[in-house]
């Protein structure tokens, strides 16, 4: 029981301080789970990140679920998810219930965006030192960086990582002592994997049919959010057009409410997919918020639990080691790309922004300030300067 309480408390703390979107979340996770708690090493963390990049859904939430599963099995994964997601769900549902005029112009938001700059930069540097330590891996990181910067498409990350993995199979396998890097992480029976994948497909195929014949608002809402969570690659921002097309034209939520909710989602910590909690609450109150949250995150659980039982067998194969070394290097390039666009481009708009972000980065890197103190400092900077 104490183990699960610990998993929940660590995830809850991350859910409170993790501002800045999915890339920033990975930085917070790295700092907490890899550097401080040492629940897994850098290579294992990178492999988990790479796996979640290949799966549809909220990658950072899936990484958190995976880490919880490492520590406490299926229940640990669920508890980790609840802890990380609960703060933003409660805030956004409350915002929806008491929403009146749509005002979201809070000055401290900019300070929290600057926090994300510092946190992500520190995480990228730490991962790059471990995962791009040869000419070949540096070249792969540069390749994925350039490709994802030049081509802004939701599937380009998957394509670039696939190329990096193939390159790794050819040129990076059969290195001495590589097997030592891959301990058995996940102890899920294969029947869990088969049942999870089967349930994912059944819901994906049957929900639209049931929706058509019942014309029930709850089933329709569950289906819309479930499909959004099933088909989104590339993070929470990509889910916006799907959700807008599902709910705004039908008049279930106004365009003003939609944009206001998205603005509020940017201002709170945790996964961007909790935007669904706001929309669900706008449509059907507290019950709608709960249903929307479950529906949009359920595919992430089913897909991750469907793949994890087979993951350890895959990654201890000599060819798989080369594949994983390749995509681990590729992940570094993708993180740098995401750091530049959208985090840097949408946050650093003036010399003041650059100066404040640099101060927080220096405090993290050279003076070892904890991440929670940087969040508080960013909050104060936002109030004082914006």
Secondary structure, DSSP 4 states (H G I P E B T S, - for coil): -HHHHHHHHHHHHHHHH--S-HHHHHHHHIIIIIIIS-SS-HHHHHHHHHHHHHSSS-HHHHHHHHHHHHHHHHHHHHHHHHHHHHHHHHHHHHHHHT--S-----THHHHHHHHHHHHHHHHHHHHHHHH--SHHHHHHHHHHHHHHHH---TTHHHHHHHHHHHHHHHHT-S-TTGGGG--------HHHHHHHHHHHHHHHHHHHHHHHHH--HHHHHHHHHHHHHHH--S-GGGHHHHHHHHHTTTTSS-HHHHHHHHHHHHHSSS-GGGHHHHHHHHHHHHHHHHHHHHHHHHHHHHHHHHHHHHHHHHHTSHHHHHHHHHHHHHHHHHHHHHIIIIIIHHH--SHHHHHHHHHHHHHHHTS---HHHHHHHHHHHHHHH-
